[in-house]
Amino acid sequence: MHDGMTLADAELKKRLKILEQEHRDLDMAIEALHSAGSFDQLQILRMKKRKLMLRDQIRHLEDQILPDIIA
């Protein structure tokens, strides 16, 4: 890889993009259900829970990709 990026970094960034897309897709799906007046609260709750898990995974990957900067 170039610019000091290792294969592992490239894989992490690829995985990060996939998770970010899934997070956006879930956000749009939840909004669509709300807009359609869906009363399937269990489905919406499951989607929101999945979205939170994705957010945690995204933050974990970002922490692995971006080293901590000591001020």
N, C-alpha and C positions, 0 to 999 in steps of 0.2 A: 504494500500500500504506500501511498505517498503522503507528504505533509506530516510524517511522524505517526500516522494512523496504522495501527496493527489490524490484522485480520479479525481479532477479537473485538476491537473497537468498531469495525465495520459491521460485524454481526450484531453488536449491541444497538447500533444506530438503526439498522434494518428492523430489528425487533421493536425498537422504540416507535418507529414510524407506523408499524402495524398496530401496535397498541393504541397509539394516538388516533388512528383512523377508526378503530373499533369504538373508542370512547366517543368520538364525534358522531358516529353512526347511531350509537345508543342514545345520545342526547337528542338527535333528530327524531328517532323512533318514539322516545318518551314524549317529546313535544307534539308529535303527530297524534299520539293516543289522547293526549290532553285536548288538543284541538278538535278531535273527532268526538269528544265527550265520552270517551271510554270510561266505564265504571269498573273495569277489571283491575281493581287495586292490587291484587296479588301479583299480576303480571307486571304492573308498573313498579311495584316494590322490588321484585326480583331484578328488573332491569336497572333500577337505581343502585341496588346492592352490587351488581356486576360492574356498574360504572365506577363505584367507589373502589372496588378491588383493582380495576384497571388503573385508576388514578394512583393508587399506592404502588403498583408495578411500574408505572411510568416514572414516578419519583425515584424509585429504587434504581432504575436503569440510568436516569439522568445523573444520579449520584455516582454511579460507576463510570460514566463517560466523562463527566466534568470533575476533575480533582478539586478537593477543598482548597480554597485560597486562604492562607493565613494572613490576616491584616496586621 
